[in-house]
Amino acid sequence: MDIVFADISYLDVIANIERSCFPEEQAAKKHQFCERLSVYPKHFLLAKDDSGDIAAFINGFVTDLADLTDEMYTTPSLHDENGAWQMVFGLCTRPEYRHRGIAKSLMEKFLSLAEEQGRKGAVLTCKQSLIGFYEQFGFVNEGISQGSVIGGVQWYQMRKTF
Ligand SMILES: CC(C)(COP(=O)(O)OP(=O)(O)OC[C@H]1O[C@@H](n2cnc3c(N)ncnc32)[C@H](O)[C@@H]1OP(=O)(O)O)[C@@H](O)C(=O)NCCC(=O)NCCS
């Protein structure tokens, strides 16, 4: 798997992967990805297999705001290239590519870029079932998110400080 920066030419495939990973009410929409790819393509990574197929992606903007809120998902203009925190808005692996360590590789690359860029750390929200998954990267559970209620489920905020 190669890890490459995304650009707008991958819009359709990214939107399709998102739909294969989340129920409708939780999935980011194509127009949202279009905005994200326009505003912060350097914070959007893809995992590409030998045949050029895109297996997975990770994305999120950078901000001085310490807590992740739903507004961030829909407002790319809140991105601040000099911000302290690398947010993680989505980590998705197409079902047929799962259990091969692809999400792990993407997350490790995303975190190493953020650390090289001098960020304070990274923040994400996740469902309870994935807390253990993110702990392997050094994320610490901060409890139920106050700022994210998207899809009507309970989200936990997790933070890794470099
Ligand atoms: C979560 C997701 C990104 C993982 O993708 P993946 O490429 O299969 O992940 P990896 O192969 O790198 O890692 C899987 C490994 O992580 C570990 N892991 C997974 N869930 C875990 C958990 N809850 N606790 C501890 N470890 C966990 C296991 O060791 C697992 O190994 P296995 O595949 O042998 O079972 C993928 O299942 C997905 O896209 N799900 C739908 C979208 C989603 O929920 N994304 C996260 C948003 S918060």
The ligand as a MOL file (V3000), in Angstrom:
LIG
                    3D

  0  0  0     0  0            999 V3000
M  V30 BEGIN CTAB
M  V30 COUNTS 48 50 0 0 0
M  V30 BEGIN ATOM
M  V30 1 C -12.2100 1.0400 12.1200 0
M  V30 2 C -11.6160 0.7680 10.7350 0
M  V30 3 C -11.1260 2.0710 10.1440 0
M  V30 4 C -10.4380 -0.2140 10.8940 0
M  V30 5 O -9.8770 -0.4200 9.6000 0
M  V30 6 P -8.8230 -1.6060 9.2960 0
M  V30 7 O -8.0380 -1.1630 8.1060 0
M  V30 8 O -9.5240 -2.8930 9.2400 0
M  V30 9 O -7.9360 -1.5510 10.6110 0
M  V30 10 P -6.5390 -2.2630 10.8710 0
M  V30 11 O -6.4550 -3.5030 10.0530 0
M  V30 12 O -5.4430 -1.2650 10.7840 0
M  V30 13 O -6.6860 -2.6010 12.3940 0
M  V30 14 C -7.5530 -3.6170 12.8520 0
M  V30 15 C -6.9690 -4.1160 14.1420 0
M  V30 16 O -7.1430 -3.1240 15.1450 0
M  V30 17 C -7.3810 -3.7560 16.3820 0
M  V30 18 N -8.6910 -3.3380 16.8630 0
M  V30 19 C -9.8230 -3.1380 16.1710 0
M  V30 20 N -10.7940 -2.7380 16.9730 0
M  V30 21 C -10.2730 -2.7040 18.1920 0
M  V30 22 C -10.7870 -2.3820 19.4570 0
M  V30 23 N -12.0450 -1.9830 19.6180 0
M  V30 24 N -9.9560 -2.4610 20.5060 0
M  V30 25 C -8.6770 -2.8440 20.3600 0
M  V30 26 N -8.1420 -3.1650 19.1910 0
M  V30 27 C -8.9280 -3.0890 18.1260 0
M  V30 28 C -7.3740 -5.2020 16.1850 0
M  V30 29 O -6.0850 -5.6650 16.4760 0
M  V30 30 C -7.6490 -5.3490 14.7000 0
M  V30 31 O -7.0260 -6.4850 14.2550 0
M  V30 32 P -7.8890 -7.5740 13.4140 0
M  V30 33 O -8.1340 -6.8990 12.1030 0
M  V30 34 O -6.9620 -8.7130 13.3230 0
M  V30 35 O -9.1590 -7.8090 14.1640 0
M  V30 36 C -12.6580 0.0780 9.7830 0
M  V30 37 O -13.2380 -1.0250 10.4390 0
M  V30 38 C -13.7610 1.0110 9.3100 0
M  V30 39 O -13.5960 1.7140 8.3060 0
M  V30 40 N -14.9060 0.9970 10.0050 0
M  V30 41 C -16.0630 1.8200 9.6250 0
M  V30 42 C -15.7700 3.2850 9.7890 0
M  V30 43 C -15.4110 3.6630 11.1910 0
M  V30 44 O -16.0730 3.2980 12.1620 0
M  V30 45 N -14.3150 4.4150 11.3110 0
M  V30 46 C -13.8500 4.9500 12.5520 0
M  V30 47 C -14.5130 6.2410 12.8020 0
M  V30 48 S -14.3940 6.7170 14.5110 0
M  V30 END ATOM
M  V30 BEGIN BOND
M  V30 1 1 1 2
M  V30 2 1 2 3
M  V30 3 1 2 4
M  V30 4 1 2 36
M  V30 5 1 4 5
M  V30 6 1 5 6
M  V30 7 2 6 7
M  V30 8 1 6 8
M  V30 9 1 6 9
M  V30 10 1 9 10
M  V30 11 2 10 11
M  V30 12 1 10 12
M  V30 13 1 10 13
M  V30 14 1 13 14
M  V30 15 1 14 15
M  V30 16 1 15 16
M  V30 17 1 15 30
M  V30 18 1 16 17
M  V30 19 1 17 18
M  V30 20 1 17 28
M  V30 21 1 18 19
M  V30 22 1 18 27
M  V30 23 2 19 20
M  V30 24 1 20 21
M  V30 25 1 21 22
M  V30 26 2 21 27
M  V30 27 1 22 23
M  V30 28 2 22 24
M  V30 29 1 24 25
M  V30 30 2 25 26
M  V30 31 1 26 27
M  V30 32 1 28 29
M  V30 33 1 28 30
M  V30 34 1 30 31
M  V30 35 1 31 32
M  V30 36 2 32 33
M  V30 37 1 32 34
M  V30 38 1 32 35
M  V30 39 1 36 37
M  V30 40 1 36 38
M  V30 41 2 38 39
M  V30 42 1 38 40
M  V30 43 1 40 41
M  V30 44 1 41 42
M  V30 45 1 42 43
M  V30 46 2 43 44
M  V30 47 1 43 45
M  V30 48 1 45 46
M  V30 49 1 46 47
M  V30 50 1 47 48
M  V30 END BOND
M  V30 END CTAB
M  END
